[in-house]
């Protein structure tokens, strides 16, 4: 489970969905793909929440 302070990858401008069914999620900023949300891998590897999170721009209404 992600802690409440961890950013949500789906709201980040660097997050993307790949065409590889083995590694469906990716982070352009860190340059890797994963089987789960990239922020989970970052938290597990470093013990800190992702520091490269940048919110997506809001769509004009």
BELNORKA-V909485 format. One record per backbone hydrogen bond with DSSP energy under -1.0 kcal/mol. CO is the residue of the C=O (numbers start at 1). NH is the residue of the N-H. Records with the same first field share a line. If there is no record, write none. Layout:
# BELNORKA-V909485
CO=NH  NH
This chain:
# BELNORKA-V909485
3=6
8=11
9=12
11=56
14=28
16=26
24=18
25=34
26=16
27=31  32
32=27
34=25
37=40  41
38=42
39=43
40=44
41=45
42=46
43=47
54=13
